[in-house]
Amino acid sequence: MMKKCFLGMALMLALLLGMSSPAQAVELGPDDAIQRCTLGYHSYVDSQGVLWEWSGIGEGVTKILDDVIAINPDVLLRAAIRSDNSLWMWGRNDSGQLGNGLQGDSTDNGGNPVQTTPVKIMDDVVAISCGTRHAGAIKEDGSLWMWGNTAFGELGNGLPGNRGKFQDVPVKVMDDVAAVSCGVQYSLVLKKDGSVWSCGLAVDGKLGNGGVSDSIYNDTWPFQSVWSC
């Protein structure tokens, strides 16, 4: 009975894979992955450094980029670092979250710019983190560069950005950084000396700084616009 059940499940899986793209399904074996992400889009880097994406069964698998060593997608934007340490981004760009000056090759239903194919943003990048509408990248020299929405101070460089409530090109905000993590309207940084720094929306204790804030959004939401430790 168990054998029949297993065979039935295997047959169903084969049928589902056949619905997407039979020729490309071979490229996506479970033991062939360098990195997988399933936030918004399903992203998959195979052992050859090829980045693939798909948004659901039956919608097909699309080859996005070659020579990829790391990816970090979010719901509205995606990022990839290639083997030459160049950073490439694509997705929605209404708050400058792609870091390329509000450019896009298409628009969404609301008229917001959207970049449907990867564009090169900067060189010498060793780490990238995408938040909902902002991003941060660490360069080879340990410098941290941020861009995107800054209405809640999530870039840590004070207010405003070069477009008022957002920064549409990368700006250097810190040195000697080991790791960065961008969340929903806040950011966290680990420096090389082991200290942890935070900025952004200061609700629910997400900054870990004892509720410290230096600004209020719409007289309701406290936020920290510069890095606190």
Salt bridges, closest charged atoms under 4 A:
GLU53 OE2 - ARG78 NE 3.12
ASP66 OD1 - LYS63 NZ 3.22
ASP67 OD2 - ARG82 NH2 3.74
ASP94 OD1 - ARG92 NE 3.23
ASP94 OD2 - ARG133 NE 3.15
ASP108 OD2 - ARG92 NE 3.65
ASP123 OD1 - LYS120 NZ 2.86
ASP168 OD2 - ARG163 NE 2.64
ASP175 OD1 - LYS172 NZ 3.02
